[in-house]
Protein backbone atom coordinates (compact mmCIF):
# COMPACT_ATOMS: atom_id res chain seq x y z
CA UNK A 1 0.00 0.00 0.00
CA UNK A 2 1.50 3.30 -1.04
CA UNK A 3 1.65 5.94 1.64
CA UNK A 4 -0.75 5.42 4.48
CA UNK A 5 -2.89 8.49 4.84
CA UNK A 6 -3.97 7.78 8.36
CA UNK A 7 -1.50 7.71 11.19
CA UNK A 8 -1.60 6.98 14.86
CA UNK A 9 -3.13 9.79 16.97
CA UNK A 10 -4.98 11.23 14.01
CA UNK A 11 -8.61 12.12 14.53
CA UNK A 12 -10.86 10.28 12.12
CA UNK A 13 -14.57 10.02 11.44
CA UNK A 14 -16.29 6.77 10.57
CA UNK A 15 -18.14 7.07 7.26
CA UNK A 16 -19.91 3.73 7.07
CA UNK A 17 -21.35 0.99 9.24
CA UNK A 18 -22.99 1.05 12.65
CA UNK A 19 -20.54 3.59 14.02
CA UNK A 20 -21.06 5.99 11.12
CA UNK A 21 -20.51 9.60 12.15
CA UNK A 22 -18.46 8.77 15.21
CA UNK A 23 -15.18 10.52 15.67
CA UNK A 24 -12.22 9.21 17.53
CA UNK A 25 -8.51 9.13 17.92
CA UNK A 26 -6.55 6.47 16.08
CA UNK A 27 -5.03 4.13 18.63
CA UNK A 28 -3.26 1.74 16.34
CA UNK A 29 -2.72 1.26 12.61
CA UNK A 30 -2.26 -2.15 11.02
CA UNK A 31 -0.92 -1.34 7.54
CA UNK A 32 -0.50 -4.98 6.56
CA UNK A 33 -4.20 -5.60 7.17
CA UNK A 34 -5.43 -2.20 6.04
CA UNK A 35 -7.15 -1.78 9.36
CA UNK A 36 -7.00 0.45 12.37
CA UNK A 37 -8.26 0.81 15.92
CA UNK A 38 -10.20 3.95 16.74
CA UNK A 39 -10.93 5.03 20.27
CA UNK A 40 -14.58 4.41 21.25
CA UNK A 41 -15.41 3.00 17.82
CA UNK A 42 -16.56 -0.58 17.25
CA UNK A 43 -16.32 -1.31 20.93
CA UNK A 44 -17.03 -4.88 21.89
CA UNK A 45 -17.72 -6.14 25.35
CA UNK A 46 -15.74 -9.12 26.41
CA UNK A 47 -16.44 -11.38 29.30
CA UNK A 48 -13.35 -11.81 31.37
CA UNK A 49 -13.11 -14.86 33.55
CA UNK A 50 -11.82 -14.32 37.03
CA UNK A 51 -8.34 -15.67 37.53
CA UNK A 52 -7.15 -15.18 41.10
CA UNK A 53 -3.73 -16.58 40.32
CA UNK A 54 -3.10 -13.72 37.90
CA UNK A 55 -5.05 -11.22 39.98
CA UNK A 56 -7.76 -10.82 37.33
CA UNK A 57 -11.13 -10.00 38.84
CA UNK A 58 -13.33 -10.93 35.94
CA UNK A 59 -16.38 -9.14 34.62
CA UNK A 60 -16.96 -7.24 31.41
CA UNK A 61 -14.14 -5.46 29.66
CA UNK A 62 -14.61 -3.12 26.73
CA UNK A 63 -12.25 -3.24 23.82
CA UNK A 64 -12.07 -1.59 20.41
CA UNK A 65 -11.96 -3.90 17.42
CA UNK A 66 -10.27 -3.12 14.09
CA UNK A 67 -12.12 -1.39 11.25
CA UNK A 68 -11.12 -0.92 7.63
CA UNK A 69 -9.03 2.15 6.91
CA UNK A 70 -11.29 2.85 3.92
CA UNK A 71 -14.23 3.21 6.32
CA UNK A 72 -12.85 6.33 7.94
CA UNK A 73 -12.03 9.86 6.86
CA UNK A 74 -9.35 12.00 8.35
CA UNK A 75 -10.70 14.96 10.30
CA UNK A 76 -9.05 18.31 9.64
CA UNK A 77 -8.76 20.40 12.79
CA UNK A 78 -9.94 23.48 10.90
CA UNK A 79 -12.76 22.27 8.70
CA UNK A 80 -13.78 18.72 9.59
CA UNK A 81 -13.74 15.41 7.68
CA UNK A 82 -11.68 15.72 4.54
CA UNK A 83 -9.62 14.05 1.89
CA UNK A 84 -5.88 14.06 2.29
CA UNK A 85 -3.43 15.57 -0.15
CA UNK A 86 0.30 15.90 -0.04
CA UNK A 87 2.77 18.70 -0.44
CA UNK A 88 6.46 19.11 0.06
CA UNK A 89 7.70 21.21 2.93
CA UNK A 90 11.33 21.49 1.90
CA UNK A 91 12.33 17.84 1.52
CA UNK A 92 9.60 16.55 3.76
CA UNK A 93 6.36 15.24 2.39
CA UNK A 94 3.53 16.47 4.55
CA UNK A 95 -0.16 15.72 4.53
CA UNK A 96 -2.53 18.56 3.81
CA UNK A 97 -6.27 19.02 3.95
CA UNK A 98 -7.68 19.09 0.42
CA UNK A 99 -10.41 21.52 1.46
CA UNK A 100 -8.49 24.24 3.28
CA UNK A 101 -4.85 23.40 2.59
CA UNK A 102 -4.02 23.14 6.28
CA UNK A 103 -1.11 20.87 7.15
CA UNK A 104 -2.24 17.80 9.01
CA UNK A 105 0.08 16.48 11.68
CA UNK A 106 -0.74 13.88 14.29
CA UNK A 107 -1.16 15.32 17.75
CA UNK A 108 1.74 14.98 20.09
CA UNK A 109 4.13 13.97 17.35
CA UNK A 110 7.74 14.15 18.39
CA UNK A 111 10.27 15.54 15.99
ZN1 LIG B 1 -9.25 21.61 6.37
Boltz pocket constraint, residues with backbone or C-beta under 6 A from the ligand:
constraints:
  - pocket:
      binder: B
      contacts: [[A, 76], [A, 77], [A, 78], [A, 79], [A, 80], [A, 82], [A, 97], [A, 98], [A, 99], [A, 100], [A, 101], [A, 102]]
      max_distance: 6.0
